[in-house]
Amino acid sequence: PAVRSDLNGWIAHVRANKAVPIAQDVGEANFVCMSDASRTHWACLVYSVADGTIQLFQEKWGDSFPDKYARDSTKAEPEAIYRALCRAFTVETAKTAKVAFYSDHKGFQYAHDAGYGKCWFYDEIIGRIARTFPSLELELRFVKGVECLVDSWSRGYDGPLDEEKATGELLAFASDLTFKPKTGPFSRPFVAVGGVSGAAA
């Protein structure tokens, strides 16, 4: 009887809940990013819609990220997204940022939209982003790997960036800047992995 009573109470509680959309239009993105990762490097383009500037960030994993993780796209790609955010924004500048972020790792996009992931590292990066940038509005978008603009830089290419060409190509992907960030419950506690602890204050 007690179990049945608890179950009936839970059912009543669920039925009383009101559906709340997890995605809604909140204007337009004011930053467009695109990242990629390989076993040796990660790279990201960051475009500011407000002033029309574009930046390229590229780093070698080195000792800050274990090689066994760098060889695993379920870890390297989300880590690249987090590191790119840390390079592009401070805690203060992130307060007004609405970021349309392109990545070729669809699994992490789904996990971020839901607020949790089946892969434990997805949960870690989701939690790390939330804790480092509590006010950041972030929408992850998918780009096919063969179309990713920073693929060569993520593999160690060190040539110059043609800013005009890169800006045009990046904005071709982001032709629709309508911003629909998705949020959900953040599940597991943050556990630090590697040498990156967060953005500058």
Secondary structure, DSSP 8 states (H G I E B T S, - for coil): -HHHHHHHHHHHHHHH-----SB---SB-SEEEEEEE-SSEEEEEEEETTT--EEEEEEE-GGGS-HHHHT-HHHHHHHHHHHHHHHH--TTGGGG-EEEEEES-HHHHHHHHHT--SSHHHHHHHHHHHHH-TT-EEEEEE--GGG-TTHHHHTT------HHHHHHHHHHHTS--B---B-----S-----SS------
